[in-house]
Amino acid sequence: MAKREILVLPDQRLRQVADTIPDVDDAVKQLAADMLETMYAAPGIGLAATQIGEMKRLVVMDLAKEGETPDPIVMINPEIKKYSDETVTTEEGCLSIPEIYYDVERPAEVTVEYTDLEGKRVTRDAKDRLAICVQHELDHLDGVLYIDYLSRLKRDRVLKKFQKAEKLQKKAS
């Protein structure tokens, strides 16, 4: 396993659409292991392959709280098949938009279909934190960030902050 660098806004790769993974091979399993190590080290509860510059339809997550046994989930080529009509508003953050949190409204429950690391197709109903995490991570695979659900004013404020930080970093190096 290897910890990878997480891309940070305004990196344009975060806006790319990920490619379907044709086969669950050793390279995909290694990528999933690297992603889990990266996510745990960050620390975070979810990570999409696009966030580490791999344009593949792969996400990992683990909603176990501190002190609980880790319960990693690996989703290859995930698709949300059903959204509930009921919505919930929760505070979201993102490893690619560090230290910024906003309330986002999303469907409260989803049904997601994906391939697991053994190559089996899985259908899973998700609610509560898992439903939010699934939607957030799958958005990454389509080049969508949670700030895209905010008002234009709030989104522009976040973008400007990260663009300014990037300019300052480039001047310093």
C-alpha positions in Angstrom: 0.0 0.0 0.0 1.1 3.6 -0.6 -0.3 6.8 0.6 -1.1 9.1 -2.3 -1.4 12.9 -2.7 -4.9 14.2 -2.6 -5.7 16.8 -5.2 -7.0 20.1 -3.9 -9.2 22.7 -5.5 -8.7 24.4 -8.0 -7.0 21.4 -9.6 -8.9 20.9 -12.9 -8.6 17.1 -12.7 -11.3 17.3 -10.0 -13.7 18.3 -12.7 -13.0 15.3 -15.0 -15.4 12.4 -15.5 -13.9 9.1 -14.5 -13.7 6.1 -16.8 -15.4 2.8 -16.3 -13.1 0.0 -14.9 -13.3 -3.0 -17.3 -11.9 -5.7 -15.0 -11.2 -6.1 -11.3 -7.5 -6.9 -11.6 -4.5 -6.6 -9.3 -3.9 -3.0 -10.3 -7.5 -2.1 -9.3 -7.1 -3.9 -6.0 -3.8 -2.1 -5.4 -5.4 1.3 -6.2 -8.2 0.5 -3.7 -5.7 -0.4 -1.0 -3.7 2.8 -1.7 -6.9 4.9 -1.6 -8.0 3.4 1.8 -4.5 4.1 3.2 -4.7 7.7 1.9 -8.3 8.2 3.2 -7.4 6.9 6.7 -4.3 9.0 6.9 -6.1 12.2 5.8 -8.3 11.4 7.9 -11.6 11.1 6.0 -14.6 8.9 5.6 -14.6 8.7 1.8 -12.3 9.1 -1.2 -12.9 8.9 -5.0 -10.1 7.8 -7.3 -10.4 11.1 -9.1 -9.2 12.9 -5.9 -5.8 11.3 -6.3 -5.6 11.9 -10.0 -6.8 8.4 -11.1 -9.7 8.9 -13.6 -11.3 5.6 -12.7 -14.8 4.8 -11.4 -13.7 3.7 -7.9 -14.6 5.0 -4.5 -13.7 3.9 -1.0 -15.4 4.8 2.3 -15.4 3.8 5.9 -18.0 5.3 8.3 -16.7 3.6 11.4 -16.2 6.1 14.2 -12.9 6.4 16.2 -12.6 3.4 18.4 -14.8 1.3 16.3 -13.6 -1.6 14.1 -12.8 -0.3 10.6 -15.5 -1.3 8.1 -14.1 -0.3 4.6 -16.3 -0.3 1.6 -14.9 -0.4 -1.9 -17.2 0.4 -4.8 -16.1 -0.2 -8.4 -18.2 1.3 -11.2 -20.9 2.4 -8.7 -24.3 3.7 -9.9 -27.1 5.1 -7.9 -30.3 3.3 -9.1 -32.8 5.0 -6.9 -33.1 8.2 -4.8 -35.7 8.8 -2.1 -38.1 11.7 -2.4 -37.3 12.6 1.2 -34.3 14.9 1.6 -32.0 15.7 4.4 -29.6 18.7 5.0 -26.2 17.8 6.5 -22.9 19.5 6.8 -20.4 18.3 4.3 -16.7 18.7 3.9 -14.2 17.3 1.4 -10.6 16.2 1.5 -10.1 18.1 -1.8 -11.6 21.3 -0.3 -9.9 21.2 3.2 -11.3 23.0 6.2 -14.4 24.3 4.4 -17.8 22.9 5.5 -21.3 23.8 4.3 -24.8 22.4 4.6 -25.9 20.5 1.5 -29.4 19.1 0.8 -29.5 15.6 -0.7 -31.9 12.7 -0.9 -32.0 10.9 2.5 -31.8 7.4 1.0 -30.3 5.8 -2.1 -29.9 2.4 -3.7 -26.4 1.9 -5.2 -25.2 -0.8 -7.4 -21.5 -1.6 -7.7 -18.9 -4.3 -8.2 -16.9 -5.4 -5.2 -13.2 -6.4 -5.1 -14.1 -10.0 -5.8 -15.8 -8.9 -9.0 -19.4 -9.5 -7.7 -22.2 -7.1 -8.5 -23.7 -5.8 -5.3 -26.9 -3.8 -4.7 -27.0 -1.9 -1.4 -29.6 0.4 0.2 -28.0 3.3 1.9 -29.5 5.8 4.4 -28.2 8.4 6.9 -24.4 9.1 6.7 -23.8 6.3 4.2 -26.4 7.7 1.7 -24.8 11.1 2.0 -21.2 9.7 1.6 -22.2 7.6 -1.4 -23.7 10.6 -3.2 -20.8 12.8 -2.3 -18.2 10.3 -3.6 -20.1 9.3 -6.7 -20.4 13.0 -7.6 -16.6 13.1 -7.7 -16.6 10.5 -10.4 -18.7 12.8 -12.6 -16.5 15.9 -11.8 -19.1 17.4 -9.4 -18.0 18.9 -6.1 -20.3 19.4 -3.1 -19.8 23.2 -3.4 -21.7 23.0 -6.7 -24.8 22.6 -4.6 -24.2 25.9 -2.9 -25.4 29.4 -4.0 -23.2 31.0 -6.6 -22.0 33.6 -4.1 -20.8 30.9 -1.6 -19.3 28.7 -4.4 -17.4 31.7 -5.9 -16.1 32.6 -2.4 -14.6 29.1 -1.9 -13.1 29.0 -5.4 -11.5 32.4 -5.0 -10.0 31.4 -1.6 -8.4 28.3 -3.1 -7.2 30.1 -6.3 -5.5 32.7 -4.1 -3.9 30.1 -2.0 -2.6 28.3 -5.1 -1.1 31.6 -6.4 0.6 32.2 -3.1 2.0 28.7 -3.1 3.4 29.1 -6.6 5.1 32.4 -5.7 6.7 30.7 -2.7 8.1 27.8 -4.7 
